Amino acid sequence: MVKPTTYDEWKDCITVKCGIELTPNYVRERLDELADKKNFKTSKLIEFWGEPHYRDIVTWFQTAAEELNQTSDSQPG
């Protein structure tokens, strides 16, 4: 498995290769899990990929959250 090194590579991996839609709910849930290093999924991610990549993933989810907020802010309400 190739480890993404940029936000665009990560986003392509999540949305295209894995077929996961980055919805506000999904992103928020993942950020909550990632904030807890004792969470099983988070600890396994760090164990497998390492702390630097874990920090990248957190940053990429935060970027996705910001993009989603900008999209929802620009929609007529």
Distance bins in CASP14 RR format, pairs under 12 A and 6 or more apart:
PFRMAT RR
TARGET T0000
AUTHOR 0000-0000-0000
RMODE 2
METHOD distances of the structure
MODEL  1
1 13 0 0 0 0 1 0 0 0 0 0 0
1 17 0 0 0 0 0 1 0 0 0 0 0
1 18 0 0 0 0 0 1 0 0 0 0 0
1 48 0 0 0 0 1 0 0 0 0 0 0
1 49 0 0 0 0 1 0 0 0 0 0 0
1 53 0 0 0 0 0 1 0 0 0 0 0
2 9 0 0 0 0 1 0 0 0 0 0 0
2 10 0 0 0 0 0 1 0 0 0 0 0
2 12 0 0 0 0 0 1 0 0 0 0 0
2 13 0 0 0 0 1 0 0 0 0 0 0
2 17 0 0 0 0 1 0 0 0 0 0 0
2 49 0 0 0 0 0 1 0 0 0 0 0
3 9 0 0 0 0 1 0 0 0 0 0 0
3 10 0 0 0 0 1 0 0 0 0 0 0
3 13 0 0 0 0 1 0 0 0 0 0 0
3 45 0 0 0 0 0 1 0 0 0 0 0
3 48 0 0 0 0 1 0 0 0 0 0 0
3 49 1 0 0 1 0 0 0 0 0 0 0
3 50 0 0 0 0 1 0 0 0 0 0 0
3 52 0 0 0 0 0 1 0 0 0 0 0
3 53 1 0 0 1 0 0 0 0 0 0 0
3 54 0 0 0 0 0 1 0 0 0 0 0
3 56 0 0 0 0 1 0 0 0 0 0 0
3 57 0 0 0 0 0 1 0 0 0 0 0
4 10 1 0 1 0 0 0 0 0 0 0 0
4 11 0 0 0 0 1 0 0 0 0 0 0
4 12 1 0 0 1 0 0 0 0 0 0 0
4 13 1 0 1 0 0 0 0 0 0 0 0
4 14 0 0 0 0 1 0 0 0 0 0 0
4 15 0 0 0 0 0 1 0 0 0 0 0
4 16 0 0 0 0 0 1 0 0 0 0 0
4 17 0 0 0 0 1 0 0 0 0 0 0
4 18 0 0 0 0 0 1 0 0 0 0 0
4 49 0 0 0 0 0 1 0 0 0 0 0
4 53 0 0 0 0 1 0 0 0 0 0 0
4 56 0 0 0 0 1 0 0 0 0 0 0
4 57 0 0 0 0 1 0 0 0 0 0 0
4 59 0 0 0 0 0 1 0 0 0 0 0
4 60 0 0 0 0 1 0 0 0 0 0 0
5 12 0 0 0 0 0 1 0 0 0 0 0
5 13 0 0 0 0 0 1 0 0 0 0 0
5 49 0 0 0 0 0 1 0 0 0 0 0
5 52 0 0 0 0 0 1 0 0 0 0 0
5 53 0 0 0 0 1 0 0 0 0 0 0
5 56 1 0 0 1 0 0 0 0 0 0 0
5 57 0 0 0 0 0 1 0 0 0 0 0
5 60 0 0 0 0 0 1 0 0 0 0 0
6 12 0 0 0 0 1 0 0 0 0 0 0
6 13 0 0 0 0 0 1 0 0 0 0 0
6 56 0 0 0 0 1 0 0 0 0 0 0
6 59 0 0 0 0 0 1 0 0 0 0 0
6 60 0 0 0 0 1 0 0 0 0 0 0
6 63 0 0 0 0 0 1 0 0 0 0 0
7 13 0 0 0 0 0 1 0 0 0 0 0
7 14 0 0 0 0 0 1 0 0 0 0 0
7 15 0 0 0 0 0 1 0 0 0 0 0
7 22 0 0 0 0 0 1 0 0 0 0 0
7 56 0 0 0 0 1 0 0 0 0 0 0
7 57 0 0 0 0 0 1 0 0 0 0 0
7 58 0 0 0 0 0 1 0 0 0 0 0
7 59 1 0 0 1 0 0 0 0 0 0 0
7 60 1 0 1 0 0 0 0 0 0 0 0
7 61 0 0 0 0 1 0 0 0 0 0 0
7 62 0 0 0 0 0 1 0 0 0 0 0
7 63 1 0 1 0 0 0 0 0 0 0 0
7 64 0 0 0 0 1 0 0 0 0 0 0
7 66 0 0 0 0 0 1 0 0 0 0 0
7 67 0 0 0 0 1 0 0 0 0 0 0
8 14 0 0 0 0 0 1 0 0 0 0 0
8 15 0 0 0 0 0 1 0 0 0 0 0
8 16 0 0 0 0 0 1 0 0 0 0 0
8 60 0 0 0 0 1 0 0 0 0 0 0
8 63 0 0 0 0 0 1 0 0 0 0 0
8 64 0 0 0 0 0 1 0 0 0 0 0
8 67 0 0 0 0 0 1 0 0 0 0 0
9 15 0 0 0 0 0 1 0 0 0 0 0
9 16 0 0 0 0 0 1 0 0 0 0 0
9 17 0 0 0 0 0 1 0 0 0 0 0
9 53 0 0 0 0 0 1 0 0 0 0 0
9 56 0 0 0 0 0 1 0 0 0 0 0
9 57 0 0 0 0 0 1 0 0 0 0 0
9 60 0 0 0 0 1 0 0 0 0 0 0
10 16 0 0 0 0 0 1 0 0 0 0 0
10 17 0 0 0 0 0 1 0 0 0 0 0
10 18 0 0 0 0 0 1 0 0 0 0 0
10 20 0 0 0 0 0 1 0 0 0 0 0
10 22 0 0 0 0 0 1 0 0 0 0 0
10 30 0 0 0 0 0 1 0 0 0 0 0
10 49 0 0 0 0 0 1 0 0 0 0 0
10 53 0 0 0 0 1 0 0 0 0 0 0
10 56 1 0 0 1 0 0 0 0 0 0 0
10 57 1 0 0 1 0 0 0 0 0 0 0
10 58 0 0 0 0 0 1 0 0 0 0 0
10 59 0 0 0 0 1 0 0 0 0 0 0
10 60 1 0 1 0 0 0 0 0 0 0 0
10 61 0 0 0 0 1 0 0 0 0 0 0
10 62 0 0 0 0 0 1 0 0 0 0 0
10 63 0 0 0 0 1 0 0 0 0 0 0
10 64 0 0 0 0 1 0 0 0 0 0 0
11 17 0 0 0 0 0 1 0 0 0 0 0
11 18 0 0 0 0 0 1 0 0 0 0 0
11 19 0 0 0 0 0 1 0 0 0 0 0
11 20 0 0 0 0 0 1 0 0 0 0 0
11 21 0 0 0 0 0 1 0 0 0 0 0
11 22 1 0 0 1 0 0 0 0 0 0 0
11 27 0 0 0 0 0 1 0 0 0 0 0
11 57 0 0 0 0 0 1 0 0 0 0 0
11 60 1 0 0 1 0 0 0 0 0 0 0
11 61 0 0 0 0 0 1 0 0 0 0 0
11 63 0 0 0 0 1 0 0 0 0 0 0
11 64 1 0 0 1 0 0 0 0 0 0 0
11 67 0 0 0 0 1 0 0 0 0 0 0
11 68 0 0 0 0 0 1 0 0 0 0 0
12 18 0 0 0 0 1 0 0 0 0 0 0
12 19 0 0 0 0 0 1 0 0 0 0 0
12 20 0 0 0 0 0 1 0 0 0 0 0
12 22 0 0 0 0 0 1 0 0 0 0 0
12 60 0 0 0 0 0 1 0 0 0 0 0
13 19 0 0 0 0 1 0 0 0 0 0 0
13 20 0 0 0 0 1 0 0 0 0 0 0
13 22 0 0 0 0 0 1 0 0 0 0 0
13 57 0 0 0 0 0 1 0 0 0 0 0
13 60 0 0 0 0 1 0 0 0 0 0 0
14 20 1 0 1 0 0 0 0 0 0 0 0
14 21 0 0 0 0 1 0 0 0 0 0 0
14 22 1 0 0 1 0 0 0 0 0 0 0
14 23 0 0 0 0 0 1 0 0 0 0 0
14 26 0 0 0 0 1 0 0 0 0 0 0
14 27 0 0 0 0 1 0 0 0 0 0 0
14 30 0 0 0 0 1 0 0 0 0 0 0
14 57 0 0 0 0 1 0 0 0 0 0 0
14 60 0 0 0 0 1 0 0 0 0 0 0
14 61 0 0 0 0 1 0 0 0 0 0 0
14 63 0 0 0 0 0 1 0 0 0 0 0
14 64 0 0 0 0 1 0 0 0 0 0 0
15 21 1 0 0 1 0 0 0 0 0 0 0
15 22 1 0 0 1 0 0 0 0 0 0 0
15 23 0 0 0 0 0 1 0 0 0 0 0
15 26 0 0 0 0 0 1 0 0 0 0 0
15 27 0 0 0 0 0 1 0 0 0 0 0
15 60 0 0 0 0 0 1 0 0 0 0 0
15 64 0 0 0 0 1 0 0 0 0 0 0
15 67 0 0 0 0 0 1 0 0 0 0 0
16 22 0 0 0 0 0 1 0 0 0 0 0
18 26 0 0 0 0 0 1 0 0 0 0 0
19 26 0 0 0 0 0 1 0 0 0 0 0
20 26 1 0 0 1 0 0 0 0 0 0 0
20 27 0 0 0 0 0 1 0 0 0 0 0
20 29 0 0 0 0 0 1 0 0 0 0 0
20 30 0 0 0 0 1 0 0 0 0 0 0
20 61 0 0 0 0 0 1 0 0 0 0 0
20 64 0 0 0 0 0 1 0 0 0 0 0
21 27 0 0 0 0 1 0 0 0 0 0 0
21 64 0 0 0 0 0 1 0 0 0 0 0
21 68 0 0 0 0 0 1 0 0 0 0 0
22 28 0 0 0 0 0 1 0 0 0 0 0
22 29 0 0 0 0 0 1 0 0 0 0 0
22 30 0 0 0 0 1 0 0 0 0 0 0
22 31 0 0 0 0 0 1 0 0 0 0 0
22 60 0 0 0 0 1 0 0 0 0 0 0
22 61 0 0 0 0 1 0 0 0 0 0 0
22 63 0 0 0 0 0 1 0 0 0 0 0
22 64 1 0 1 0 0 0 0 0 0 0 0
22 65 0 0 0 0 1 0 0 0 0 0 0
22 66 0 0 0 0 0 1 0 0 0 0 0
22 67 0 0 0 0 1 0 0 0 0 0 0
22 68 1 0 0 1 0 0 0 0 0 0 0
22 71 0 0 0 0 0 1 0 0 0 0 0
23 29 0 0 0 0 1 0 0 0 0 0 0
23 30 0 0 0 0 0 1 0 0 0 0 0
23 64 0 0 0 0 1 0 0 0 0 0 0
23 65 0 0 0 0 0 1 0 0 0 0 0
23 67 0 0 0 0 0 1 0 0 0 0 0
23 68 1 0 0 1 0 0 0 0 0 0 0
23 71 0 0 0 0 0 1 0 0 0 0 0
23 72 0 0 0 0 0 1 0 0 0 0 0
24 30 0 0 0 0 0 1 0 0 0 0 0
24 31 0 0 0 0 0 1 0 0 0 0 0
24 61 0 0 0 0 0 1 0 0 0 0 0
24 64 0 0 0 0 1 0 0 0 0 0 0
24 65 1 0 0 1 0 0 0 0 0 0 0
24 66 0 0 0 0 0 1 0 0 0 0 0
24 67 0 0 0 0 0 1 0 0 0 0 0
24 68 1 0 1 0 0 0 0 0 0 0 0
24 69 0 0 0 0 1 0 0 0 0 0 0
24 70 0 0 0 0 0 1 0 0 0 0 0
24 71 0 0 0 0 1 0 0 0 0 0 0
24 72 1 0 0 1 0 0 0 0 0 0 0
24 73 0 0 0 0 0 1 0 0 0 0 0
25 31 0 0 0 0 0 1 0 0 0 0 0
25 32 0 0 0 0 0 1 0 0 0 0 0
25 65 0 0 0 0 0 1 0 0 0 0 0
25 68 0 0 0 0 1 0 0 0 0 0 0
26 32 0 0 0 0 0 1 0 0 0 0 0
26 33 0 0 0 0 0 1 0 0 0 0 0
26 61 0 0 0 0 1 0 0 0 0 0 0
26 64 0 0 0 0 1 0 0 0 0 0 0
26 65 0 0 0 0 0 1 0 0 0 0 0
26 68 0 0 0 0 1 0 0 0 0 0 0
27 33 0 0 0 0 0 1 0 0 0 0 0
27 34 0 0 0 0 0 1 0 0 0 0 0
27 57 0 0 0 0 0 1 0 0 0 0 0
27 58 0 0 0 0 0 1 0 0 0 0 0
27 60 0 0 0 0 1 0 0 0 0 0 0
27 61 1 0 1 0 0 0 0 0 0 0 0
27 62 0 0 0 0 1 0 0 0 0 0 0
27 63 0 0 0 0 1 0 0 0 0 0 0
27 64 1 0 1 0 0 0 0 0 0 0 0
27 65 1 0 1 0 0 0 0 0 0 0 0
27 66 0 0 0 0 1 0 0 0 0 0 0
27 67 0 0 0 0 1 0 0 0 0 0 0
27 68 1 0 0 1 0 0 0 0 0 0 0
27 69 0 0 0 0 1 0 0 0 0 0 0
27 71 0 0 0 0 0 1 0 0 0 0 0
27 72 0 0 0 0 0 1 0 0 0 0 0
28 34 0 0 0 0 0 1 0 0 0 0 0
28 35 0 0 0 0 0 1 0 0 0 0 0
28 61 0 0 0 0 1 0 0 0 0 0 0
28 62 0 0 0 0 0 1 0 0 0 0 0
28 64 0 0 0 0 0 1 0 0 0 0 0
28 65 1 0 0 1 0 0 0 0 0 0 0
28 68 0 0 0 0 1 0 0 0 0 0 0
28 69 0 0 0 0 0 1 0 0 0 0 0
29 35 0 0 0 0 0 1 0 0 0 0 0
29 36 0 0 0 0 0 1 0 0 0 0 0
29 39 0 0 0 0 0 1 0 0 0 0 0
29 41 0 0 0 0 0 1 0 0 0 0 0
29 61 0 0 0 0 1 0 0 0 0 0 0
29 65 0 0 0 0 0 1 0 0 0 0 0
30 36 0 0 0 0 0 1 0 0 0 0 0
30 39 0 0 0 0 0 1 0 0 0 0 0
30 41 0 0 0 0 1 0 0 0 0 0 0
30 42 0 0 0 0 1 0 0 0 0 0 0
30 45 0 0 0 0 0 1 0 0 0 0 0
30 57 0 0 0 0 1 0 0 0 0 0 0
30 58 0 0 0 0 1 0 0 0 0 0 0
30 60 0 0 0 0 1 0 0 0 0 0 0
30 61 1 0 1 0 0 0 0 0 0 0 0
30 62 0 0 0 0 0 1 0 0 0 0 0
30 64 0 0 0 0 1 0 0 0 0 0 0
30 65 0 0 0 0 1 0 0 0 0 0 0
31 39 0 0 0 0 0 1 0 0 0 0 0
31 42 0 0 0 0 0 1 0 0 0 0 0
31 57 0 0 0 0 1 0 0 0 0 0 0
31 58 1 0 0 1 0 0 0 0 0 0 0
31 59 0 0 0 0 0 1 0 0 0 0 0
31 60 0 0 0 0 0 1 0 0 0 0 0
31 61 1 0 1 0 0 0 0 0 0 0 0
31 62 1 0 0 1 0 0 0 0 0 0 0
31 63 0 0 0 0 0 1 0 0 0 0 0
31 64 0 0 0 0 1 0 0 0 0 0 0
31 65 1 0 0 1 0 0 0 0 0 0 0
31 66 0 0 0 0 0 1 0 0 0 0 0
31 68 0 0 0 0 0 1 0 0 0 0 0
32 39 0 0 0 0 1 0 0 0 0 0 0
32 41 0 0 0 0 0 1 0 0 0 0 0
32 42 0 0 0 0 1 0 0 0 0 0 0
32 58 0 0 0 0 0 1 0 0 0 0 0
32 61 0 0 0 0 0 1 0 0 0 0 0
32 65 0 0 0 0 0 1 0 0 0 0 0
33 39 1 0 1 0 0 0 0 0 0 0 0
33 40 0 0 0 0 1 0 0 0 0 0 0
33 41 1 0 1 0 0 0 0 0 0 0 0
33 42 1 0 1 0 0 0 0 0 0 0 0
33 43 0 0 0 0 0 1 0 0 0 0 0
33 44 0 0 0 0 0 1 0 0 0 0 0
33 45 0 0 0 0 1 0 0 0 0 0 0
33 46 0 0 0 0 0 1 0 0 0 0 0
33 54 0 0 0 0 0 1 0 0 0 0 0
33 57 0 0 0 0 0 1 0 0 0 0 0
33 58 0 0 0 0 0 1 0 0 0 0 0
33 61 0 0 0 0 1 0 0 0 0 0 0
34 41 0 0 0 0 1 0 0 0 0 0 0
34 42 1 0 1 0 0 0 0 0 0 0 0
34 43 0 0 0 0 0 1 0 0 0 0 0
34 44 0 0 0 0 0 1 0 0 0 0 0
34 45 1 0 0 1 0 0 0 0 0 0 0
34 46 0 0 0 0 1 0 0 0 0 0 0
34 49 0 0 0 0 0 1 0 0 0 0 0
34 53 0 0 0 0 0 1 0 0 0 0 0
34 54 1 0 0 1 0 0 0 0 0 0 0
34 55 0 0 0 0 1 0 0 0 0 0 0
34 56 0 0 0 0 0 1 0 0 0 0 0
34 57 1 0 0 1 0 0 0 0 0 0 0
34 58 1 0 1 0 0 0 0 0 0 0 0
34 59 0 0 0 0 0 1 0 0 0 0 0
34 60 0 0 0 0 0 1 0 0 0 0 0
34 61 1 0 0 1 0 0 0 0 0 0 0
34 62 0 0 0 0 1 0 0 0 0 0 0
34 64 0 0 0 0 0 1 0 0 0 0 0
34 65 0 0 0 0 0 1 0 0 0 0 0
35 41 0 0 0 0 0 1 0 0 0 0 0
35 42 0 0 0 0 1 0 0 0 0 0 0
35 54 0 0 0 0 0 1 0 0 0 0 0
35 57 0 0 0 0 0 1 0 0 0 0 0
35 58 1 0 0 1 0 0 0 0 0 0 0
35 61 0 0 0 0 0 1 0 0 0 0 0
35 62 0 0 0 0 0 1 0 0 0 0 0
36 42 1 0 0 1 0 0 0 0 0 0 0
36 43 0 0 0 0 1 0 0 0 0 0 0
36 45 0 0 0 0 0 1 0 0 0 0 0
36 46 0 0 0 0 0 1 0 0 0 0 0
36 58 0 0 0 0 0 1 0 0 0 0 0
37 43 1 0 0 1 0 0 0 0 0 0 0
37 44 0 0 0 0 0 1 0 0 0 0 0
37 45 0 0 0 0 1 0 0 0 0 0 0
37 46 1 0 0 1 0 0 0 0 0 0 0
37 47 0 0 0 0 0 1 0 0 0 0 0
37 50 0 0 0 0 0 1 0 0 0 0 0
37 51 0 0 0 0 1 0 0 0 0 0 0
37 54 0 0 0 0 1 0 0 0 0 0 0
37 55 0 0 0 0 0 1 0 0 0 0 0
37 58 0 0 0 0 0 1 0 0 0 0 0
38 44 0 0 0 0 0 1 0 0 0 0 0
38 46 0 0 0 0 0 1 0 0 0 0 0
39 45 0 0 0 0 1 0 0 0 0 0 0
39 46 0 0 0 0 0 1 0 0 0 0 0
39 54 0 0 0 0 0 1 0 0 0 0 0
40 46 0 0 0 0 0 1 0 0 0 0 0
40 47 0 0 0 0 0 1 0 0 0 0 0
41 47 0 0 0 0 0 1 0 0 0 0 0
41 48 0 0 0 0 0 1 0 0 0 0 0
41 49 0 0 0 0 0 1 0 0 0 0 0
41 54 0 0 0 0 0 1 0 0 0 0 0
41 57 0 0 0 0 0 1 0 0 0 0 0
42 48 0 0 0 0 0 1 0 0 0 0 0
42 49 0 0 0 0 0 1 0 0 0 0 0
42 50 0 0 0 0 0 1 0 0 0 0 0
42 51 0 0 0 0 0 1 0 0 0 0 0
42 54 1 0 0 1 0 0 0 0 0 0 0
42 55 0 0 0 0 0 1 0 0 0 0 0
42 57 0 0 0 0 1 0 0 0 0 0 0
42 58 0 0 0 0 1 0 0 0 0 0 0
42 61 0 0 0 0 0 1 0 0 0 0 0
43 49 0 0 0 0 0 1 0 0 0 0 0
43 50 0 0 0 0 0 1 0 0 0 0 0
43 51 0 0 0 0 0 1 0 0 0 0 0
43 54 0 0 0 0 1 0 0 0 0 0 0
44 50 0 0 0 0 0 1 0 0 0 0 0
44 54 0 0 0 0 0 1 0 0 0 0 0
45 51 0 0 0 0 0 1 0 0 0 0 0
45 53 0 0 0 0 1 0 0 0 0 0 0
45 54 1 0 1 0 0 0 0 0 0 0 0
45 55 0 0 0 0 0 1 0 0 0 0 0
45 56 0 0 0 0 0 1 0 0 0 0 0
45 57 1 0 0 1 0 0 0 0 0 0 0
45 58 0 0 0 0 0 1 0 0 0 0 0
45 61 0 0 0 0 0 1 0 0 0 0 0
46 52 0 0 0 0 1 0 0 0 0 0 0
46 53 0 0 0 0 1 0 0 0 0 0 0
46 54 1 0 1 0 0 0 0 0 0 0 0
46 55 0 0 0 0 1 0 0 0 0 0 0
46 56 0 0 0 0 0 1 0 0 0 0 0
46 57 0 0 0 0 1 0 0 0 0 0 0
46 58 0 0 0 0 0 1 0 0 0 0 0
47 53 0 0 0 0 0 1 0 0 0 0 0
47 54 0 0 0 0 1 0 0 0 0 0 0
48 54 0 0 0 0 1 0 0 0 0 0 0
48 57 0 0 0 0 0 1 0 0 0 0 0
49 55 0 0 0 0 0 1 0 0 0 0 0
49 56 0 0 0 0 1 0 0 0 0 0 0
49 57 1 0 0 1 0 0 0 0 0 0 0
49 58 0 0 0 0 0 1 0 0 0 0 0
50 56 0 0 0 0 1 0 0 0 0 0 0
50 57 0 0 0 0 0 1 0 0 0 0 0
51 57 0 0 0 0 0 1 0 0 0 0 0
51 58 0 0 0 0 0 1 0 0 0 0 0
52 58 0 0 0 0 0 1 0 0 0 0 0
52 59 0 0 0 0 0 1 0 0 0 0 0
53 59 0 0 0 0 0 1 0 0 0 0 0
53 60 0 0 0 0 0 1 0 0 0 0 0
54 60 0 0 0 0 0 1 0 0 0 0 0
54 61 0 0 0 0 0 1 0 0 0 0 0
55 61 0 0 0 0 0 1 0 0 0 0 0
55 62 0 0 0 0 0 1 0 0 0 0 0
56 62 0 0 0 0 0 1 0 0 0 0 0
56 63 0 0 0 0 0 1 0 0 0 0 0
57 63 0 0 0 0 0 1 0 0 0 0 0
57 64 0 0 0 0 0 1 0 0 0 0 0
58 64 0 0 0 0 0 1 0 0 0 0 0
58 65 0 0 0 0 0 1 0 0 0 0 0
59 65 0 0 0 0 0 1 0 0 0 0 0
59 66 0 0 0 0 0 1 0 0 0 0 0
60 66 0 0 0 0 0 1 0 0 0 0 0
60 67 0 0 0 0 0 1 0 0 0 0 0
61 67 0 0 0 0 0 1 0 0 0 0 0
61 68 0 0 0 0 0 1 0 0 0 0 0
62 68 0 0 0 0 0 1 0 0 0 0 0
62 69 0 0 0 0 0 1 0 0 0 0 0
63 69 0 0 0 0 0 1 0 0 0 0 0
63 70 0 0 0 0 0 1 0 0 0 0 0
64 70 0 0 0 0 0 1 0 0 0 0 0
64 71 0 0 0 0 0 1 0 0 0 0 0
65 71 0 0 0 0 0 1 0 0 0 0 0
65 72 0 0 0 0 0 1 0 0 0 0 0
66 72 0 0 0 0 0 1 0 0 0 0 0
66 73 0 0 0 0 0 1 0 0 0 0 0
67 73 0 0 0 0 0 1 0 0 0 0 0
67 74 0 0 0 0 0 1 0 0 0 0 0
68 74 0 0 0 0 0 1 0 0 0 0 0
68 75 0 0 0 0 0 1 0 0 0 0 0
69 75 0 0 0 0 0 1 0 0 0 0 0
END
